[in-house]
Amino acid sequence: MTHRLDVIIQGGTVVLPDRVEVLDIGIQDGKIVQLAPSLQGQQALRTIDANGLYVLPGAVDIHVHFNEPGLASWEGFTTGSAALAAGGITTYVDMPLNGVPPTTSKERLELKQQAANGNSYVDYALWGGLVEGNVDQLQGLVEGGVPGFKAFMSEPGGDGEDIFTRADQATLREGMKELARLGYVLALHAEDEEMVAALAAEAQAAGNIRELDYAHSRPIEAEVRAVRNALQLGQETGCALHFVHISSREAVDVIIAAKAAGQNVTVETCPHYLVLTEQDLLQKGVVAKCAPPLRSEAEQEQLWQAVQMGLIDIVASDHSPCPPELKQTDNFFKAWGGIAGAQSTLLLMLEEGYHRRSLTLPALMTMLAQRPAERLGLAHCKGLIAEGMDADLVLVDLSRGKTLQRSDLLDKHRQSPYIGYTFSSTIVETIVRGSTVYSEQQGLAAERIGQGVAYKSGGVTYG
């Protein structure tokens, strides 16, 4: 007697870690249980015709800011995860800052877990934070289920008494010692605070408060200096490091040299550094403000070369939204910095990487799915298409595109710098653990099925 499957996806061109192949996919209890040239004759409760479509592993975005608890008016789990679902991201890891309170203790982590529970369309994990005075809280956060930790080497900004603050040198050293003991990775926002604070003060004192004044106050040198400092501390302590949103080839090369010397370190960049330049900052204004800032076209090309050489481990969105009024100011330095692009990450990388620069689909999905899952201990269930893995899949039409309209966006405030951008591909359907959470025809699913994903030690260490 033939066992009935829950779902069969038929005839799609499946993106595997090392090749692309036309296969049928059998799904049972949320897992991929069969991959075969044909599952014809097998019975299933539901069959999806994927002929003419590519089936990609669901992307894993390890860098988003959903700001709950406390700041759902900026972005919440429901709206943020809706945007990710529509963009083909099936798992995300939410950052520990901007929430009220920030995620710097086990008790605060529980508040964030409560906010996420039942309110996410796709699966998730939650970063813990390292700030001055909370080194003794790191073990509790580990016990609460975080897959990694985040610290800032420059001031992240924010108002109020209980905010996420920069980790000074002593905090970084002691925090790295503790995380090395615990066996967890530390993600770093790497900009040298002394340099960027001095340059920002100098520019504003002189009345230089426009777009490029801001960009030039956060030079590549500040990024490289912070990267070198963190690598030295990581070497001293044995702590695994991950550098978020790296914007320059020079910083990438410093990190790659440390990796080649045996250090456990990975590097992430973001679509905005690969798609936008400082000229877009002039044209689009505060919607394109971020830190580190957008760079020149020449610097961007160098970053693309690093991608093409396989030097970039991970691409993540750094979706960092805010209410529109926080971007309305005559002083560009005072406007909230953060690019809201969660929904466009996969399509941007397909457009710029696959269509325009001929990167292979396995290479792209390694950066967008496999390595992010590996780095944060999620690779036992997320990040690639294989038997035994969660059935997290994205059906994409690579030959049919559209121009992004504001009305297409599902995040809270729809302030994307990519409005008006024409993609050559379309997300047709997004599937999480065998269930469709978004389709082009039907929109979002009625039920928010996203669940927390458990960190599993002993997985792949990348670096």
For each residue, the residues with C-beta under 8 A, 3 or more apart:
1:
2: 41 42 43
3: 28
4: 43 44 45
5: 8 26 27 28 33 34 39 42 43 44 45
6: 27 28 29 44 45 46 434
7: 25 26 27 44 45 46 47 48 391 434
8: 5 24 25 26 27 39 42 44 46 47 48
9: 12 24 25 27 47 48 50 55 393 395
10: 24 39 47 48 49 50 51
11: 22 24 49 50 51
12: 9 22 23 24 25 50 51 53 54 55 395
13: 20 21 22 50 53 54 55
14: 20 21 22 23 25 35 54 55 385
15: 20 54 55 56 57 361 362 365 385
16: 19 20 21 362 384 385 386
17: 362 365 366 370 384 386
18: 362
19: 16 362
20: 13 14 15 16 54 360 361 362
21: 13 14 16
22: 11 12 13 14 37
23: 12 14 35 36 37
24: 8 9 10 11 12 34 35 36 37 38 39 40
25: 7 8 9 12 14 32 34 35 55 385 391 393
26: 5 7 8 32 33 34 35 36 39 42 44
27: 5 6 7 8 9 30 31 32 33 391 434
28: 3 5 6 31 33 434
29: 6 434
30: 27 390 391 433 434 435
31: 27 28 388 389 390 391 433 434
32: 25 26 27 35 385 386 387 388 389 390 391
33: 5 26 27 28 387 388
34: 5 24 25 26 39 42 387
35: 14 23 24 25 26 32 385 386 387
36: 23 24 26 39
37: 22 23 24
38: 24
39: 5 8 10 24 26 34 36 42
40: 24
41: 2
42: 2 5 8 26 34 39
43: 2 4 5
44: 4 5 6 7 8 26 47
45: 4 5 6 7
46: 6 7 8
47: 7 8 9 10 44
48: 7 8 9 10 395 429
49: 10 11
50: 9 10 11 12 13 53 55 395
51: 10 11 12
52: 397 399
53: 12 13 50 395 396 397 428
54: 12 13 14 15 20 361 395 396 397 398
55: 9 12 13 14 15 25 50 385 393 394 395 396
56: 15 59 88 346 361 365 369 385 393 394 395 396
57: 15 365 369 370 383 384 385 392 393 394
58: 88 89 90 91 122 369 382 392 393 394 430 431 432
59: 56 87 88 89 90 91 345 346 365 368 369 394
60: 89 90 91 92 93 368 369 372 373 378 382 383
61: 64 84 89 91 92 93 316 317 319 342 345 372
62: 92 93 268 314 316 372 375 376
63: 93 95 244 245 268 270 316 317 318 319
64: 61 80 84 92 93 94 95 316 317 318 319 342
65: 75 94 95 97 98 318 319 320 321 338
66: 75 76 77 80 81 94
67: 70 71 72 74 75 76 98 99 321
68: 71 72 76 77 99 112 115 116
69: 72 99 100 101 111 112 114 115
70: 67 99 100 101
71: 67 68 74 75 98 99 100
72: 67 68 69 75 76 115
73: 323 412
74: 67 71 98 321 322 323 412
75: 65 66 67 71 72 79 80 319 321 340 411 412 413
76: 66 67 68 72 79 80 115 119 412
77: 66 68 80 81 94 115 116 119 120 124 450
78: 81 82 119 120 121 448
79: 75 76 82 83 410 411 412
80: 64 66 75 76 77 83 84 92 319 321 342 411 412
81: 66 77 78 84 85 92 119 120 121 122 124 448 450
82: 78 79 85 86 121 410 411 438 444
83: 79 80 86 87 319 342 343 409 410 411
84: 61 64 80 81 87 89 90 92 121 122 342 343
85: 81 82 89 90 121 122 410 430 432 437 438 444
86: 82 83 343 408 410 427 430 438 444
87: 59 83 84 342 343 344 345 346 347 427
88: 56 58 59 346 347 394 396 427 430
89: 58 59 60 61 84 85 92 122 317 342 345 346 430
90: 58 59 60 84 85 122 123 382 392 393 394 430 431 432 437
91: 58 59 60 61 122 123 124 125 373 378 382 392 453
92: 60 61 62 64 80 81 84 89 122 123 124 125
93: 60 61 62 63 64 124 125 126 127 147 148 372 376
94: 64 65 66 77 112 116 124 125 126 127
95: 63 64 65 98 127 150
96: 99 102 103 104 112 126 127 128 129 149 150 164
97: 65 102 103 129 150 152 156 158 163 164
98: 65 67 71 74 95 102 158 164
99: 67 68 69 70 71 96 102 103 108 111 112
100: 69 70 71 160 162
101: 69 70 104 108 111 162
102: 96 97 98 99 108 129 131 162 163 164
103: 96 97 99 108 109 112 126 127 128 129 141 146
104: 96 101 108 128 129 130 131 134 137 141 164
105: 108 109 134 137 140 141
106: 109 110 137 140 141 143 144
107: 110 111
108: 99 101 102 103 104 105 111 112
109: 103 105 106 112 113 126 128 141 144 145 146
110: 106 107 113 114 144
111: 69 99 101 107 108 114 115
112: 68 69 94 96 99 103 108 109 115 116 126
113: 109 110 116 117 126 144 145 452
114: 69 110 111 117
115: 68 69 72 76 77 111 112 119
116: 68 77 94 112 113 119 120 124 126 450 452
117: 113 114 452
118: 448
119: 76 77 78 81 115 116 448 450
120: 77 78 81 116 123 124 448 450 451
121: 78 81 82 84 85 432 437 438 444 445 448 449 450
122: 58 81 84 85 89 90 91 92 430 432 437 450
123: 90 91 92 120 382 390 392 432 433 450 451 452 453
124: 77 81 91 92 93 94 116 120 450 451 452 453
125: 91 92 93 94 145 146 147 376 378 452 453 455
126: 93 94 96 103 109 112 113 116 145 146 452
127: 93 94 95 96 103 146 147 148 149 150 187
128: 96 103 104 109 138 141 142 144 146 148 149 150
129: 96 97 102 103 104 134 149 150 151 164
130: 104 134 135 138 149 150 151 167 171 172 175 179 186
131: 102 104 134 151 164 165 166 167 171
132: 165 166 167 168 171
133: 171
134: 104 105 129 130 131 137 138
135: 130 138 171 174 175 178
136: 139
137: 104 105 106 134 140 141
138: 128 130 134 135 141 142 149 175 178 179 182 184
139: 136 142 143 178 182
140: 105 106 137 143 144
141: 103 104 105 106 109 128 137 138 144 146 149
142: 128 138 139 145 146 182 184
143: 106 139 140
144: 106 109 110 113 128 140 141
145: 109 113 125 126 142 452 454 455
146: 103 109 125 126 127 128 141 142 149 184 455
147: 93 125 127 184 376 377 378 453 455
148: 93 127 128 184 185 186 187 242 375 376 377 455
149: 96 127 128 129 130 138 141 146 175 179 184 185 186 187
150: 95 96 97 127 128 129 130 186 187 188 189 244
151: 129 130 131 167 171 172 175 186 187 188 189
152: 97 155 156 164 165 166 167 188 189
153: 166 167 172 188 189 190 191 192 193 226 229 230
154: 166 189 191 192 193 196 197 222 226 291
155: 152 165 166 193 197
156: 97 152 163 164 165 166 189
157: 336 337
158: 97 98 163 164
159: 163
160: 100 163
161:
162: 100 101 102
163: 97 102 156 158 159 160
164: 96 97 98 102 104 129 131 152 156 158
165: 131 132 152 155 156
166: 131 132 152 153 154 155 156 193
167: 130 131 132 151 152 153 171 172 175
168: 132 171 172
169: 172 173 229 233
170: 173 174
171: 130 131 132 133 135 151 167 168 174 175
172: 130 151 153 167 168 169 175 176 230 233
173: 169 170 176 177 233 236 237
174: 135 170 171 177 178
175: 130 135 138 149 151 167 171 172 178 179 186
176: 172 173 179 180 186 233 234 236 237 238 239
177: 173 174 180 181 237 239
178: 135 138 139 174 175 181 182
179: 130 138 149 175 176 182 183 184 185 186 239 240
180: 176 177 183 237 238 239 240
181: 177 178
182: 138 139 142 178 179
183: 179 180 240 457
184: 138 142 146 147 148 149 179 240
185: 148 149 179 239 240 241 242 266 375 376
186: 130 148 149 150 151 175 176 179 234 239 240 241 242
187: 127 148 149 150 151 241 242 243 244
188: 150 151 152 153 226 230 241 242 243 244
189: 150 151 152 153 154 156 244 245 291
190: 153 223 226 227 230 243 244 246 251
191: 153 154 195 196 218 222 223 226 291 292
192: 153 154 195 196 221 222 223 225 226 229
193: 153 154 155 166 196 197
194: 197 198
195: 191 192 198 199 219 221 222 225
196: 154 191 192 193 199 200 217 218 222
197: 154 155 193 194 200 201
198: 194 195 201 202
199: 195 196 202 203 216 217 218 219 222
200: 196 197 203 204 214 217 218 333
201: 197 198 204 205
202: 198 199 205 206 217
203: 199 200 206 208 209 213 214 216 217 333
204: 200 201 207 208 209 331 333
205: 201 202
206: 202 203
207: 204
208: 203 204 213
209: 203 204 213 214 330 331 332 333
210: 213 214 332
211: 214 215 278 281 282 285 289 332
212: 215 216 278 281 282
213: 203 208 209 210 216 217 332 333
214: 200 203 209 210 211 217 218 289 293 332 333
215: 211 212 218 278 281 293 294
216: 199 203 212 213 219
217: 196 199 200 202 203 213 214 333
218: 191 196 199 200 214 215 222 223 291 292 293
219: 195 199 216 222 223
220: 223 224 247 248 250 251 292 295 299
221: 192 195 224 225
222: 154 191 192 195 196 199 218 219 225 226 292
223: 190 191 192 218 219 220 226 227 246 247 248 250 251 292
224: 220 221 227 228 248 250 251 254
225: 192 195 221 222 228 229
226: 153 154 188 190 191 192 222 223 229 230
227: 190 223 224 230 231 243 246 251 254 255
228: 224 225 231 232 254
229: 153 169 192 225 226 232 233
230: 153 172 188 190 226 227 233 234 241 243
231: 227 228 234 235 241 254 255 258 263 265
232: 228 229 235 236
233: 169 172 173 176 229 230 236 237 239
234: 176 186 230 231 237 238 239 240 241 258 263 264 265
235: 231 232 238 258 263
236: 173 176 232 233
237: 173 176 177 180 233 234
238: 176 180 234 235
239: 176 177 179 180 185 186 233 234
240: 179 180 183 184 185 186 234 264 265 461 463
241: 185 186 187 188 230 231 234 263 264 265 266 463
242: 148 185 186 187 188 265 266 267 268 314 375
243: 187 188 190 227 230 246 251 255 265 266 267 268
244: 63 150 187 188 189 190 268 316 318
245: 63 189 268 269 270 273 290 292 316 318
246: 190 223 227 243 251 252 255 267 268 269 273 292
247: 220 223 251 269 273 292 293 294 295 299 303
248: 220 223 224 251 252 292 295 299 302 303
249: 252 253 299 302 303 305 306
250: 220 223 224 253 254
251: 190 220 223 224 227 243 246 247 248 254 255 267
252: 246 248 249 255 256 267 269 303 306 311 312
253: 249 250 256 257 306 311
254: 224 227 228 231 250 251 257 258
255: 227 231 243 246 251 252 258 259 265 267
256: 252 253 259 260 267 311
257: 253 254 260 261
258: 231 234 235 254 255 261 263 265
259: 255 256 262 263 265 266 463
260: 256 257
261: 257 258
262: 259
263: 231 234 235 241 258 259 463
264: 234 240 241 461 463
265: 231 234 240 241 242 243 255 258 259 463
266: 185 241 242 243 259 313 314 371 375 462 463
267: 242 243 246 251 252 255 256 311 312 313 314
268: 62 63 242 243 244 245 246 312 313 314 315 316
269: 245 246 247 252 273 274 303 307 312 314 315
270: 63 245 273 274 315 316 317 318 339 341
271: 274 275 315 317 341 344 345 348 349 352
272: 275 276 288 290 294 318 339 341 417
273: 245 246 247 269 270 276 294 295 300 303
274: 269 270 271 300 303 304 307 315 348 349 352
275: 271 272 348 352 418
276: 272 273 280 281 284 288 294 417
277: 280 281 294 295 296 297 300
278: 211 212 215 281 282 293 294 295 296
279: 282 283 297
280: 276 277 283 284 288 294 417
281: 211 212 215 276 277 278 284 285 288 289 293 294
282: 211 212 278 279 285
283: 279 280
284: 276 280 281 287 288 417
285: 211 281 282 288 289
286: 289 327 328 329 332 335 336
287: 284 327 339 340 415 416 417
288: 272 276 280 281 284 285 294 339 417
289: 211 214 281 285 286 293 327 332 335 336 337 338 339
290: 245 272 293 294 318 320 337 338 339
291: 154 189 191 218 337
292: 191 218 220 222 223 245 246 247 248 295
293: 214 215 218 247 278 281 289 290
294: 215 247 272 273 276 277 278 280 281 288 290
295: 220 247 248 273 277 278 292 299 300 303
296: 277 278 299 300
297: 277 279 300 301
298: 301 302
299: 220 247 248 249 295 296 302 303
300: 273 274 277 295 296 297 303 304
301: 297 298 304 305
302: 248 249 298 299 305 306
303: 247 248 249 252 269 273 274 295 299 300 306 307
304: 274 300 301 307 308 357
305: 249 301 302 308 309
306: 249 252 253 302 303 309 311 312
307: 269 274 303 304 310 311 312 353 359 367
308: 304 305 357 359
309: 305 306
310: 307 363
311: 252 253 256 267 306 307
312: 252 267 268 269 306 307 315 367
313: 266 267 268 367 371 375 462 463
314: 62 242 266 267 268 269 367 368 371 372 375
315: 268 269 270 271 274 312 345 349 367 368
316: 61 62 63 64 244 245 268 270 345 372
317: 61 63 64 89 270 271 341 342 344 345
318: 63 64 65 244 245 270 272 290 338 339 341
319: 61 63 64 65 75 80 83 339 340 341 342 411
320: 65 290 337 338 339 340
321: 65 67 74 75 80 338 340 411 412 413 415
322: 74 326 327 336 338 413
323: 73 74 326 413
324: 327 328 413 415
325: 328
326: 322 323 335 336
327: 286 287 289 322 324 335 336 415
328: 286 324 325 335
329: 286 332 334 335
330: 209
331: 204 209 334 335
332: 209 210 211 213 214 286 289 329 335
333: 200 203 204 209 213 214 217
334: 329 331
335: 286 289 326 327 328 329 331 332
336: 157 286 289 322 326 327
337: 157 289 290 291 320
338: 65 289 290 318 320 321 322
339: 270 272 287 288 289 290 318 319 320 417
340: 75 287 319 320 321 411 413 414 415 416
341: 270 271 272 317 318 319 344 345 348 416 417 418
342: 61 64 80 83 84 87 89 317 319 345 411
343: 83 84 86 87 408 409 410 411 416
344: 87 271 317 341 347 348 404 416 418 421
345: 59 61 87 89 271 315 316 317 341 342 348 349 368
346: 56 59 87 88 89 349 350 368 394 396 427
347: 87 88 344 350 351 423 425 427
348: 271 274 275 341 344 345 351 352 418 421 423
349: 271 274 315 345 346 352 353 354 364 367 368
350: 346 347 353 354 355 364 396 398 423 424 425
351: 347 348 354 355 356 423 424 425
352: 271 274 275 348 349 355 356 357
353: 307 349 350 356 357 359 363 364
354: 349 350 351 357 358 359 360 361 364 398
355: 350 351 352 398 424 425
356: 351 352 353
357: 304 308 352 353 354
358: 354
359: 307 308 353 354 363 364
360: 20 354 363 364
361: 15 20 54 56 354 364 365
362: 15 16 17 18 19 20 365 366
363: 310 353 359 360 366 367
364: 349 350 353 354 359 360 361 367 368
365: 15 17 56 57 59 361 362 368 369 370 384
366: 17 362 363 369 370 371
367: 307 312 313 314 315 349 363 364 371 372
368: 59 60 314 315 345 346 349 364 365 372
369: 56 57 58 59 60 365 366 372 373 382 383 384
370: 17 57 365 366 373 374 379 383 384
371: 266 313 314 366 367 374 375 383 462
372: 60 61 62 93 314 316 367 368 369 375 376 378 383
373: 60 91 369 370 376 378 379 382 383 384
374: 370 371 378 379 383 459 460 461 462
375: 62 148 185 242 266 313 314 371 372 462
376: 62 93 125 147 148 185 372 373 455
377: 147 148 380 455 456 457 459
378: 60 91 125 147 372 373 374 381 382 383 453 455 456 459
379: 370 373 374 382 383 384 456 459 460
380: 377 456 459
381: 378 389 390 453
382: 58 60 90 91 123 369 373 378 379 389 390 392 453
383: 57 60 369 370 371 372 373 374 378 379 389
384: 16 17 57 365 369 370 373 379 389
385: 14 15 16 25 32 35 55 56 57 389 393
386: 16 17 32 35 389
387: 32 33 34 35
388: 31 32 33
389: 31 32 381 382 383 384 385 386 392
390: 30 31 32 123 381 382 432 433
391: 7 25 27 30 31 32 431 432 433 434
392: 57 58 90 91 123 382 389 431 432 433
393: 9 25 55 56 57 58 90 385 430 431
394: 55 56 57 58 59 88 90 346 427 429 430 431
395: 9 12 48 50 53 54 55 56 427 428 429 430 431
396: 53 54 55 56 88 346 350 425 426 427 428
397: 52 53 54 400 425 426 428
398: 54 350 354 355 424 425
399: 52 424 425
400: 397 425 426
401: 422 423 424 425 426
402: 422 423 426
403: 420 421 422 423
404: 344 408 409 416 418 419 420 421 422 423
405: 408 419
406: 409 414 416 419
407:
408: 86 343 404 405
409: 83 343 404 406 414 416 419
410: 79 82 83 85 86 343 444
411: 75 79 80 82 83 319 321 340 342 343 414 416
412: 73 74 75 76 79 80 321
413: 75 321 322 323 324 340
414: 340 406 409 411
415: 287 321 324 327 340
416: 287 340 341 343 344 404 406 409 411 419
417: 272 276 280 284 287 288 339 341
418: 275 341 344 348 404 421
419: 404 405 406 409 416
420: 403 404
421: 344 348 403 404 418
422: 401 402 403 404
423: 347 348 350 351 401 402 403 404 426
424: 350 351 355 398 399 401
425: 347 350 351 355 396 397 398 399 400 401
426: 396 397 400 401 402 423 440
427: 86 87 88 346 347 394 395 396 430 438 440
428: 53 395 396 397 439 440
429: 48 394 395 436 438 439 440
430: 58 85 86 88 89 90 122 393 394 395 427 436 437 438 439
431: 58 90 391 392 393 394 395 434 435 436 437
432: 58 85 90 121 122 123 390 391 392 435 437 449 450
433: 30 31 123 390 391 392 449
434: 6 7 27 28 29 30 31 391 431
435: 30 431 432 445 449
436: 429 430 431 439 442 445
437: 85 90 121 122 430 431 432 444 445 449 450
438: 82 85 86 121 427 429 430 443 444 445
439: 428 429 430 436 442 443
440: 426 427 428 429
441:
442: 436 439 445
443: 438 439
444: 82 85 86 121 410 437 438
445: 121 435 436 437 438 442 448 449
446:
447:
448: 78 81 118 119 120 121 445
449: 121 432 433 435 437 445
450: 77 81 116 119 120 121 122 123 124 432 437
451: 120 123 124
452: 113 116 117 123 124 125 126 145
453: 91 123 124 125 147 378 381 382
454: 145
455: 125 145 146 147 148 376 377 378
456: 377 378 379 380 459
457: 183 377
458:
459: 374 377 378 379 380 456
460: 374 379
461: 240 264 374
462: 266 313 371 374 375
463: 240 241 259 263 264 265 266 313
